[in-house]
Amino acid sequence: MTDARVSAFRYEQVRPLHPGRLMAVLDRIGQGEFGVVVRSAGFYRLATRPQITARWEHTGQMFTLTPLSDDTRLADDDELLSVGQDLTLIGLHLAEDRLAAALDDAALTDAELAAGPTVWARFVDPFPTWQTATDRAD
């Protein structure tokens, strides 16, 4: 069974996300500005936590952003879990181009990217402090 109102798309972006701008996009998604996102999942990175790959998990009204791995703890033969954002979004009446543009606007600008992690660490970050699974095991 198919329904023309339902669509899915993959969003990829190599630049880290500015946490304040991401929070604003999440609010807009929650308000239905881009259609009804019923499920989204994948990997992402916040500029204020550039060494951490996190999981983006959303179903209905439940939304979690959970740390998965810390790049500073990788062994020489380990691979990065993800670089940047790799998300899949599924919903009803999705304005895919507008949603992708809003997420792109949440990514670091050229000037912010060039400024580097020392400057990124000073960005306002509205998200809770994280512990990775490795931190909890220590």
N, C-alpha and C positions, 0 to 999 in steps of 0.2 A: 504494500500500500504506500502510495506517495501523496504528498501534499505540497502544492506549489508554494505555499507560504513558508515552508520549512527550508532552511538552507544552512550550510556549514562552510566555513572557510578557515584557512590556515594563515596565521599572522607570524611573520618572521622579521626580526630587527636585530642587528648585531650590537647596536649601541645600548648601554645600560639605561634604565628608566630613572628619571628624576622622581623621587618619592612623592613630593608635594603635587606634582602634575599628574602622577599616576593616581593618587587619591582622588583628584578632581575628575579624572576620566571614570574611575570606578563609581563615583557618585552619579555621573551622567548615565552610565550603563544601568545602574539601579533605578534611575528615574524613567527608563525606557526610551531615552532619546534616540537610540540607534535600532529600535525594535525591541523585541523581548529575547534577551539572551537567556536560554534555559540551561545551557551547559557550556562550560569552557574549562580547558585543562591544558597543562603544558609546563614549560620551564621558563624562568625569567630571572633577571638580575636587576637589583637596585644599585644606583650609582653610589649610594652611601655605604653599600656592603658589596663592593665589586668582586671580592674573592669568593662570594657565596652564590652557588646555584640554588634556586628555590623552586618549589612546586607551586603552581597556580592551580587551584581546584575549586570549581564552582558548579553547584547544581541548585536550581531554584533560588531560594533565599539564603542558602548556605554558601559561604565564601571563605576559603582559607588560603593563606600564603605561608608556606612552610619551608624552612631551610632544609636542603638535602645534603649538600657537600661543601667543603671548604677547600678551595684550590691550594691553599698554603700547606695542606696536609697530604697532597698527592705524592706518591712515590714516583721515581723517575720513569717507570714503565706504565703508570696510570694515565688514562685519558680524561680530558675535561668532560663532565656530564653534558654541558651545554655552553654555548657562547651566545650571550644575548637572550633574546626572546624567541620562543618557539611555542606558539599557542594555537589551539583549535577552538573555535567558537561556533556554537550551534544555537539556532533560535528561529523565531517567527518574525517574518517581515524585516529581516536584518538589513540595515543600510551599511553593507559591508565596506564600501569605499569610505564613507564618513567615519565608521568605527576604526578602520585601519588608519585613517588620517589623524584621528584623535589620539590613538596609541602612538603614532609617529611623533606627534607634538609632545607627548610625554617623554620621549627619548631625549637624551642630551643633544644640545645644539653643537655646532662646530666649535664655537668658542668654549663651551663648557667641557666638551670632550678634550680639547687641547689643554685646558687648565689642569687636568689630571686629578687623580684620587685625593690628593691633599686638599684641594678645593672642594671636591665632591663631599668629603667628610663633613663639611660645614653646612651642607644643605639641610633645611628643616626636614625631618623624617618623621611623619605621623604614625608609622607602623611600630608595633611592639618590638622590643628587643628579642633577638633570636638566640637559641642554642641549637647547634646542629646535633645530629644523632651521635656523632663522634664526641662532642662536648659532653653530652649526657653520660657517655660510657666511661669518660675519664674520671 
